């Protein structure tokens, strides 16, 4: 591994390793100073993350751009808390549907309950 590659920080989005890549410059990019190739750094998680920077004029510029991005932050909540919050949100969504259905059929429900009450008292 080259000295440049050793200086790459992990992906700021998912924490996976990063790699340097180069692409052939388009004619328009050559006109604005990119030269034959442009460089970038991307997350090795590929489609799972998608973190990348590109359009640097050199490997060194690509690495510096990548490494000056925000570092990976600690999660604000635990995974368990996030799952619980998501479950509660789903429950609340369904609860509002049930309440909506109940309000829509309130009159019918009341008639059925009154009829059932009369049958039990007789």
DSSP file (Angstrom, degrees, kcal/mol; ACC not computed):
  #  RESIDUE AA STRUCTURE BP1 BP2  ACC     N-H-->O    O-->H-N    N-H-->O    O-->H-N    TCO  KAPPA ALPHA  PHI   PSI    X-CA   Y-CA   Z-CA
    1    1 A X              0   0    0      0, 0.0     5,-0.0     0, 0.0     2,-0.0   0.000 360.0 360.0 360.0 135.4    0.0    0.0    0.0
    2    2 A X     >  -     0   0    0      1,-0.1     4,-1.8     4,-0.0     5,-0.1  -0.249 360.0-109.4 -75.2 165.9    1.4    3.4   -0.9
    3    3 A X  H  > S+     0   0    0      1,-0.2     4,-0.7     2,-0.2    -1,-0.1   0.880 119.7  53.0 -61.1 -38.1    2.0    6.2    1.5
    4    4 A X  H >4 S+     0   0    0      1,-0.2     3,-1.1     2,-0.2     4,-0.3   0.927 107.6  49.6 -63.9 -45.1   -1.0    8.1    0.0
    5    5 A X  H >4 S+     0   0    0      1,-0.3     3,-1.3     2,-0.2    -1,-0.2   0.836 104.5  59.8 -64.5 -32.0   -3.4    5.2    0.4
    6    6 A X  H 3< S+     0   0    0     -4,-1.8    -1,-0.3     1,-0.3    -2,-0.2   0.728  98.8  59.2 -68.7 -19.8   -2.3    4.7    4.1
    7    7 A X  T << S+     0   0    0     -3,-1.1     2,-0.3    -4,-0.7    -1,-0.3   0.506  77.4 115.2 -88.2  -3.1   -3.5    8.3    4.8
    8    8 A X    <   -     0   0    0     -3,-1.3     2,-0.2    -4,-0.3    10,-0.1  -0.491  58.9-142.4 -69.6 129.5   -7.1    7.7    3.8
    9    9 A X        -     0   0    0     -2,-0.3     3,-0.1    54,-0.2     9,-0.1  -0.496  30.8 -90.9 -81.9 160.4   -9.6    8.0    6.6
   10   10 A X        -     0   0    0      1,-0.2     7,-0.2    -2,-0.2    -1,-0.1  -0.186  60.5 -70.9 -64.9 166.2  -12.6    5.6    6.8
   11   11 A X     >  -     0   0    0      5,-3.4     4,-1.6     1,-0.2    -1,-0.2  -0.368  38.2-143.4 -58.6 130.6  -15.8    6.6    5.1
   12   12 A X  T  4 S+     0   0    0      1,-0.2    61,-0.3     2,-0.2    -1,-0.2   0.620  97.1  49.2 -73.6 -10.0  -17.5    9.4    7.1
   13   13 A X  T  4 S+     0   0    0     59,-0.1    -1,-0.2     3,-0.1    60,-0.1   0.850 133.0   2.7 -95.5 -40.7  -20.9    7.9    6.4
   14   14 A X  T  4 S-     0   0    0      2,-0.1    -2,-0.2    58,-0.0    -4,-0.0   0.531  89.0-118.5-127.1 -10.9  -20.5    4.2    7.3
   15   15 A X     <  +     0   0    0     -4,-1.6    -3,-0.1     1,-0.2     3,-0.1   0.433  65.4 136.6  87.5  -1.6  -17.0    3.8    8.6
   16   16 A X        -     0   0    0      1,-0.1    -5,-3.4    -6,-0.1    -1,-0.2  -0.231  63.1 -84.0 -72.1 168.0  -15.9    1.3    5.9
   17   17 A X        -     0   0    0     -7,-0.2    27,-2.8    26,-0.1    28,-0.3  -0.272  43.3-139.7 -68.5 159.7  -12.5    1.6    4.2
   18   18 A X  E     -A   43   0A   0     25,-0.2     2,-0.3   -13,-0.1    25,-0.2  -0.816  11.4-158.1-119.2 160.6  -12.0    3.9    1.3
   19   19 A X  E     -A   42   0A   0     23,-2.4    23,-2.4    -2,-0.3     2,-0.3  -0.975  18.5-119.1-138.6 153.4  -10.1    3.6   -2.0
   20   20 A X  E     +A   41   0A   0     -2,-0.3     2,-0.3    21,-0.2    21,-0.2  -0.680  34.0 178.2 -88.1 142.9   -8.6    6.0   -4.5
   21   21 A X  E     -A   40   0A   0     19,-2.7    19,-2.3    -2,-0.3     2,-0.4  -0.956  15.4-150.8-138.8 161.7   -9.9    5.9   -8.1
   22   22 A X  E     -A   39   0A   0     -2,-0.3     2,-0.3    17,-0.2    17,-0.2  -0.991   8.2-167.7-134.1 146.5   -9.2    7.7  -11.3
   23   23 A X  E     -A   38   0A   0     15,-2.7    15,-2.7    -2,-0.4     2,-0.3  -0.932  33.1-102.3-128.0 150.3  -11.5    8.4  -14.3
   24   24 A X  E     -A   37   0A   0     -2,-0.3    13,-0.3    13,-0.2     2,-0.1  -0.574  44.8-118.5 -71.1 133.5  -10.7    9.8  -17.7
   25   25 A X        -     0   0    0     11,-2.8    -1,-0.1    -2,-0.3     2,-0.1  -0.419  21.6-121.4 -73.5 146.6  -11.7   13.4  -17.9
   26   26 A X     >  -     0   0    0     -2,-0.1     4,-2.2     1,-0.1     5,-0.2  -0.337  31.9-102.5 -76.3 169.0  -14.3   14.6  -20.3
   27   27 A X  H  > S+     0   0    0      1,-0.2     4,-1.7     2,-0.2    -1,-0.1   0.892 124.0  52.0 -61.2 -39.2  -13.4   17.2  -22.9
   28   28 A X  H  > S+     0   0    0      1,-0.2     4,-1.0     2,-0.2    -1,-0.2   0.890 108.7  49.9 -64.2 -39.9  -15.2   19.9  -20.9
   29   29 A X  H  4>S+     0   0    0      1,-0.2     5,-2.3     2,-0.2     3,-0.4   0.875 107.7  53.9 -67.6 -36.6  -13.2   18.9  -17.8
   30   30 A X  H ><5S+     0   0    0     -4,-2.2     3,-1.3     1,-0.2     5,-0.3   0.880 104.4  56.4 -63.0 -36.2  -10.0   19.1  -19.7
   31   31 A X  H 3<5S+     0   0    0     -4,-1.7    -1,-0.2     1,-0.3    -2,-0.2   0.798 106.7  48.9 -67.3 -27.8  -10.8   22.6  -20.8
   32   32 A X  T 3<5S-     0   0    0     -4,-1.0    -1,-0.3    -3,-0.4    -2,-0.2   0.279 130.6 -87.0 -99.3  12.5  -11.2   23.8  -17.2
   33   33 A X  T < 5S+     0   0    0     -3,-1.3    -3,-0.2    -4,-0.2    -2,-0.1   0.612  88.3 122.9 105.8  13.4   -7.9   22.3  -16.0
   34   34 A X      < -     0   0    0     -5,-2.3     3,-0.4     1,-0.2    -4,-0.2   0.740  56.1-149.3 -79.7 -20.5   -8.5   18.7  -15.0
   35   35 A X        -     0   0    0     -5,-0.3    -1,-0.2    -6,-0.3   -10,-0.1  -0.380  50.0 -40.9  79.9-167.0   -6.0   17.2  -17.4
   36   36 A X  S    S+     0   0    0    -12,-0.1   -11,-2.8    -2,-0.1     2,-0.3   0.842 127.9  29.4 -67.5 -34.6   -6.3   13.7  -18.9
   37   37 A X  E     -A   24   0A   0     -3,-0.4     2,-0.3   -13,-0.3   -13,-0.2  -0.903  62.9-154.6-126.5 154.7   -7.6   12.1  -15.6
   38   38 A X  E     -A   23   0A   0    -15,-2.7   -15,-2.7    -2,-0.3     2,-0.3  -0.921  19.8-144.1-121.1 154.3   -9.5   13.2  -12.6
   39   39 A X  E     +AB  22  56A   0     17,-2.5    17,-2.6    -2,-0.3     2,-0.3  -0.776  21.5 162.4-121.0 159.0   -9.2   11.5   -9.2
   40   40 A X  E     -A   21   0A   0    -19,-2.3   -19,-2.7    -2,-0.3     2,-0.4  -0.959  29.2-124.1-160.0 176.4  -11.5   10.7   -6.3
   41   41 A X  E     -AB  20  53A   0     12,-1.9    12,-2.6    -2,-0.3     2,-0.3  -0.989  27.9-177.1-130.3 139.8  -12.0    8.6   -3.2
   42   42 A X  E     -AB  19  52A   0    -23,-2.4   -23,-2.4    -2,-0.4    10,-0.2  -0.956  32.1 -99.6-138.1 157.9  -14.9    6.3   -2.6
   43   43 A X  E >   -A   18   0A   0      8,-2.9     3,-1.0    -2,-0.3   -25,-0.2  -0.498  24.5-138.6 -71.2 140.2  -16.3    4.0    0.1
   44   44 A X  T 3  S+     0   0    0    -27,-2.8     3,-0.1     1,-0.2    -1,-0.1   0.513  94.1  82.1 -80.8  -3.5  -15.5    0.3   -0.5
   45   45 A X  T >  S-     0   0    0    -28,-0.3     3,-1.9     1,-0.2    -1,-0.2   0.534  78.9-171.8 -74.9  -4.4  -19.0   -0.6    0.7
   46   46 A X  G X>  +     0   0    0     -3,-1.0     4,-1.3     1,-0.3     3,-1.2  -0.241  64.0   8.4  52.8-120.2  -20.0    0.2   -2.9
   47   47 A X  G 34 S+     0   0    0      1,-0.3    -1,-0.3     2,-0.2    -2,-0.1   0.708 122.5  67.5 -67.7 -20.2  -23.8    0.3   -3.4
   48   48 A X  G <4 S+     0   0    0     -3,-1.9    -1,-0.3     1,-0.1    -2,-0.2   0.807 123.7   5.9 -71.0 -27.7  -24.5   -0.1    0.3
   49   49 A X  T <4 S-     0   0    0     -3,-1.2    -2,-0.2    -6,-0.1    -3,-0.1   0.724  71.2-160.2-120.1 -60.9  -23.1    3.3    1.2
   50   50 A X     <  +     0   0    0     -4,-1.3     2,-0.2     1,-0.3    -3,-0.1   0.517  30.1 157.8  86.9   4.9  -22.2    5.4   -1.9
   51   51 A X        +     0   0    0     -5,-0.1    -8,-2.9    -9,-0.1     2,-0.3  -0.453  17.1 136.3 -65.5 128.7  -19.9    7.8   -0.1
   52   52 A X  E     -B   42   0A   0    -10,-0.2     2,-0.3    -2,-0.2   -10,-0.2  -0.988  39.3-155.2-162.9 160.1  -17.5    9.4   -2.6
   53   53 A X  E     +B   41   0A   0    -12,-2.6   -12,-1.9    -2,-0.3     2,-0.3  -0.978  26.7 164.1-133.5 149.2  -15.8   12.5   -3.7
   54   54 A X  E     +     0   0A   0     -2,-0.3   -14,-0.2   -14,-0.2   -32,-0.0  -0.871  38.5  73.1-150.2-176.7  -14.4   13.0   -7.2
   55   55 A X  E     +     0   0A   0     -2,-0.3     2,-0.2     1,-0.3   -15,-0.2   0.736  59.2 147.8  73.6  25.9  -13.2   15.6   -9.7
   56   56 A X  E     -B   39   0A   0    -17,-2.6   -17,-2.5    -3,-0.1    -1,-0.3  -0.620  50.3-135.2 -84.7 153.1   -9.9   16.3   -7.9
   57   57 A X  S    S+     0   0    0     -2,-0.2     2,-0.3   -19,-0.2   -20,-0.1   0.607  83.8  17.4 -84.6 -11.8   -7.0   17.2  -10.2
   58   58 A X  S  > S-     0   0    0    -19,-0.1     4,-2.1     1,-0.1     5,-0.1  -0.970  78.2-108.9-151.3 164.2   -4.5   14.9   -8.3
   59   59 A X  H  > S+     0   0    0     -2,-0.3     4,-2.6     1,-0.2     5,-0.2   0.924 119.5  53.3 -59.6 -44.6   -4.5   11.9   -6.0
   60   60 A X  H  > S+     0   0    0      1,-0.2     4,-2.6     2,-0.2    -1,-0.2   0.908 108.9  48.3 -59.9 -43.5   -3.2   14.1   -3.2
   61   61 A X  H  > S+     0   0    0      2,-0.2     4,-2.4     1,-0.2    -1,-0.2   0.884 110.9  51.7 -64.2 -38.3   -6.1   16.6   -3.7
   62   62 A X  H  X S+     0   0    0     -4,-2.1     4,-2.3     2,-0.2    -2,-0.2   0.930 112.1  45.8 -63.0 -44.9   -8.6   13.8   -3.7
   63   63 A X  H  X S+     0   0    0     -4,-2.6     4,-2.9     2,-0.2   -54,-0.2   0.914 112.6  49.9 -65.6 -43.8   -7.2   12.4   -0.4
   64   64 A X  H  X S+     0   0    0     -4,-2.6     4,-1.2    -5,-0.2    -1,-0.2   0.909 111.6  49.3 -62.4 -41.1   -7.1   15.8    1.2
   65   65 A X  H  < S+     0   0    0     -4,-2.4    -1,-0.2    -5,-0.2    -2,-0.2   0.911 113.8  45.9 -62.6 -42.6  -10.7   16.4    0.2
   66   66 A X  H >< S+     0   0    0     -4,-2.3     3,-1.4     1,-0.2    -2,-0.2   0.929 112.4  49.7 -65.7 -45.7  -11.8   13.1    1.5
   67   67 A X  H 3< S+     0   0    0     -4,-2.9    -1,-0.2     1,-0.3    -2,-0.2   0.677 103.6  59.6 -72.9 -16.6  -10.0   13.4    4.8
   68   68 A X  T 3< S+     0   0    0     -4,-1.2    -1,-0.3    -3,-0.2    -2,-0.2   0.403  83.2 106.2 -91.9   4.4  -11.3   16.9    5.6
   69   69 A X  S <  S-     0   0    0     -3,-1.4    -3,-0.0    -4,-0.2    -4,-0.0  -0.334  89.9 -72.6 -74.8 165.3  -14.9   15.7    5.5
   70   70 A X        -     0   0    0      1,-0.1    -1,-0.2    -2,-0.1     3,-0.1  -0.291  54.7-116.4 -59.8 138.0  -16.8   15.3    8.8
   71   71 A X        -     0   0    0      1,-0.1     2,-0.4    -3,-0.1    -1,-0.1  -0.281  39.7 -83.6 -71.3 162.6  -15.6   12.4   10.9
   72   72 A X        -     0   0    0    -62,-0.1     2,-0.2   -61,-0.1    -1,-0.1  -0.536  52.0-145.5 -66.9 123.8  -17.9    9.5   11.8
   73   73 A X        -     0   0    0     -2,-0.4     2,-0.1   -61,-0.3     3,-0.1  -0.567  19.4-100.2 -91.4 155.5  -20.0   10.6   14.8
   74   74 A X        -     0   0    0     -2,-0.2    -1,-0.1     1,-0.1     0, 0.0  -0.464  53.2 -91.0 -67.8 144.9  -21.2    8.3   17.6
   75   75 A X        -     0   0    0      1,-0.1    -1,-0.1    -2,-0.1     3,-0.1  -0.277  25.8-138.5 -57.9 143.6  -24.8    7.3   17.2
   76   76 A X  S    S+     0   0    0      1,-0.1     2,-0.3    -3,-0.1    -1,-0.1   0.870  87.7  18.2 -71.7 -37.4  -27.2    9.7   18.9
   77   77 A X  S    S-     0   0    0      1,-0.0    -1,-0.1     2,-0.0     2,-0.0  -0.888  91.8 -97.8-129.1 161.4  -29.3    6.7   20.1
   78   78 A X     >  -     0   0    0     -2,-0.3     4,-2.1     1,-0.1     5,-0.2  -0.322  34.8-111.5 -73.2 162.5  -28.6    3.1   20.5
   79   79 A X  H  > S+     0   0    0      1,-0.2     4,-2.4     2,-0.2     5,-0.2   0.900 119.7  53.4 -60.1 -41.5  -29.8    0.6   17.9
   80   80 A X  H  > S+     0   0    0      1,-0.2     4,-2.6     2,-0.2    -1,-0.2   0.912 108.6  48.5 -61.8 -43.4  -32.3   -0.8   20.4
   81   81 A X  H  > S+     0   0    0      2,-0.2     4,-2.4     1,-0.2    -1,-0.2   0.882 110.7  51.5 -64.2 -37.8  -33.8    2.6   21.0
   82   82 A X  H  X S+     0   0    0     -4,-2.1     4,-2.2     2,-0.2    -2,-0.2   0.914 111.2  47.1 -65.5 -42.2  -34.0    3.3   17.3
   83   83 A X  H  X S+     0   0    0     -4,-2.4     4,-2.7     2,-0.2    -2,-0.2   0.917 112.5  49.9 -65.0 -42.7  -35.8    0.0   16.7
   84   84 A X  H  X S+     0   0    0     -4,-2.6     4,-2.5     1,-0.2    -2,-0.2   0.911 111.1  48.7 -62.0 -42.3  -38.2    0.7   19.6
   85   85 A X  H  X S+     0   0    0     -4,-2.4     4,-2.2     2,-0.2    -1,-0.2   0.902 112.2  48.9 -64.2 -40.8  -39.0    4.2   18.3
   86   86 A X  H  X S+     0   0    0     -4,-2.2     4,-2.3     2,-0.2    -2,-0.2   0.923 111.5  49.2 -64.7 -43.8  -39.6    2.8   14.8
   87   87 A X  H  X S+     0   0    0     -4,-2.7     4,-2.6     1,-0.2    -2,-0.2   0.911 111.3  49.7 -61.4 -42.9  -41.9    0.1   16.2
   88   88 A X  H  X S+     0   0    0     -4,-2.5     4,-2.7     1,-0.2    -1,-0.2   0.892 109.0  52.3 -63.3 -39.3  -43.8    2.7   18.2
   89   89 A X  H  X S+     0   0    0     -4,-2.2     4,-2.2     2,-0.2    -2,-0.2   0.921 110.4  47.5 -62.9 -43.6  -44.2    4.8   15.1
   90   90 A X  H  X S+     0   0    0     -4,-2.3     4,-2.2     2,-0.2    -2,-0.2   0.926 112.3  50.2 -62.3 -44.2  -45.6    1.9   13.2
   91   91 A X  H  X S+     0   0    0     -4,-2.6     4,-2.6     1,-0.2    -2,-0.2   0.920 110.3  49.7 -58.7 -45.1  -48.0    1.1   16.1
   92   92 A X  H  X S+     0   0    0     -4,-2.7     4,-2.3     1,-0.2    -1,-0.2   0.870 107.9  54.0 -64.4 -36.7  -49.1    4.8   16.2
   93   93 A X  H  X S+     0   0    0     -4,-2.2     4,-1.3     1,-0.2    -1,-0.2   0.930 113.1  42.6 -61.4 -44.8  -49.7    4.8   12.4
   94   94 A X  H  X S+     0   0    0     -4,-2.2     4,-2.3     1,-0.2    -2,-0.2   0.854 110.0  57.6 -71.3 -33.8  -52.0    1.7   12.8
   95   95 A X  H  X S+     0   0    0     -4,-2.6     4,-2.7     1,-0.2    -2,-0.2   0.920 105.5  49.9 -61.4 -43.4  -53.6    3.1   15.9
   96   96 A X  H  X S+     0   0    0     -4,-2.3     4,-2.3     1,-0.2    -1,-0.2   0.852 109.2  52.6 -65.2 -32.7  -54.7    6.2   14.0
   97   97 A X  H  X S+     0   0    0     -4,-1.3     4,-2.4     2,-0.2    -1,-0.2   0.917 110.6  47.3 -66.4 -42.2  -56.1    4.0   11.3
   98   98 A X  H  X S+     0   0    0     -4,-2.3     4,-2.8     2,-0.2    -2,-0.2   0.918 112.5  49.0 -64.9 -43.4  -58.1    2.1   13.9
   99   99 A X  H  X S+     0   0    0     -4,-2.7     4,-2.7     2,-0.2    -1,-0.2   0.910 111.1  50.6 -63.1 -41.4  -59.4    5.3   15.5
  100  100 A X  H  X S+     0   0    0     -4,-2.3     4,-2.0     2,-0.2    -2,-0.2   0.915 111.6  47.3 -61.2 -43.0  -60.3    6.6   12.0
  101  101 A X  H  X S+     0   0    0     -4,-2.4     4,-1.8     2,-0.2    -2,-0.2   0.924 112.2  50.7 -63.6 -43.8  -62.3    3.4   11.3
  102  102 A X  H  < S+     0   0    0     -4,-2.8    -2,-0.2     1,-0.2     7,-0.2   0.924 110.7  48.2 -60.2 -46.4  -64.0    3.6   14.7
  103  103 A X  H >< S+     0   0    0     -4,-2.7     3,-0.8     1,-0.2     4,-0.3   0.874 110.6  52.0 -62.7 -37.1  -65.0    7.2   14.2
  104  104 A X  H 3< S+     0   0    0     -4,-2.0    -1,-0.2     1,-0.2     3,-0.2   0.849 120.3  33.4 -66.8 -34.3  -66.4    6.4   10.7
  105  105 A X  T 3X S+     0   0    0     -4,-1.8     4,-2.5     1,-0.2    -1,-0.2   0.100  82.0 117.8-110.2  20.9  -68.5    3.5   12.0
  106  106 A X  H <> S+     0   0    0     -3,-0.8     4,-2.6     1,-0.2     5,-0.2   0.897  75.2  50.0 -57.1 -45.8  -69.3    4.9   15.4
  107  107 A X  H  > S+     0   0    0     -4,-0.3     4,-2.2    -3,-0.2    -1,-0.2   0.922 112.5  46.8 -62.4 -45.1  -73.1    5.0   14.9
  108  108 A X  H  > S+     0   0    0      1,-0.2     4,-2.3     2,-0.2    -1,-0.2   0.903 112.3  50.5 -63.7 -41.4  -73.2    1.4   13.7
  109  109 A X  H  X S+     0   0    0     -4,-2.5     4,-2.7     1,-0.2    -2,-0.2   0.913 109.3  51.1 -63.2 -43.3  -71.1    0.3   16.6
  110  110 A X  H  X S+     0   0    0     -4,-2.6     4,-2.5    -5,-0.2    -2,-0.2   0.921 110.2  49.1 -61.6 -44.6  -73.3    2.1   19.1
  111  111 A X  H  X S+     0   0    0     -4,-2.2     4,-2.3     1,-0.2    -1,-0.2   0.915 112.8  47.9 -60.7 -44.0  -76.5    0.4   17.6
  112  112 A X  H  X S+     0   0    0     -4,-2.3     4,-2.3     1,-0.2    -2,-0.2   0.905 112.3  48.6 -65.1 -41.4  -74.8   -3.0   17.8
  113  113 A X  H  X S+     0   0    0     -4,-2.7     4,-2.3     2,-0.2    -2,-0.2   0.895 111.6  49.5 -65.9 -40.0  -73.7   -2.5   21.4
  114  114 A X  H  X S+     0   0    0     -4,-2.5     4,-2.0     2,-0.2    -2,-0.2   0.902 111.6  49.3 -64.5 -40.5  -77.1   -1.3   22.4
  115  115 A X  H  X S+     0   0    0     -4,-2.3     4,-1.9     1,-0.2    -2,-0.2   0.908 111.5  48.7 -65.4 -41.0  -78.7   -4.4   20.8
  116  116 A X  H  X S+     0   0    0     -4,-2.3     4,-1.6     1,-0.2    -2,-0.2   0.885 109.9  52.4 -65.5 -37.9  -76.2   -6.7   22.5
  117  117 A X  H  X S+     0   0    0     -4,-2.3     4,-1.2     1,-0.2    -1,-0.2   0.887 108.1  50.9 -65.1 -39.3  -76.9   -5.0   25.9
  118  118 A X  H  X S+     0   0    0     -4,-2.0     4,-1.1     1,-0.2     3,-0.2   0.892 108.4  52.7 -65.4 -39.5  -80.7   -5.5   25.4
  119  119 A X  H  < S+     0   0    0     -4,-1.9    -1,-0.2     1,-0.2    -2,-0.2   0.861 108.4  49.6 -66.0 -34.6  -80.2   -9.2   24.7
  120  120 A X  H  < S+     0   0    0     -4,-1.6    -1,-0.2     1,-0.2    -2,-0.2   0.762 110.0  50.6 -77.1 -23.3  -78.2   -9.8   27.8
  121  121 A X  H  <        0   0    0     -4,-1.2    -1,-0.2    -3,-0.2    -2,-0.2   0.651 360.0 360.0 -87.0 -15.5  -80.7   -8.1   30.1
  122  122 A X     <        0   0    0     -4,-1.1    -1,-0.2    -3,-0.2    -2,-0.2   0.462 360.0 360.0 -97.6 360.0  -83.7  -10.1   28.7
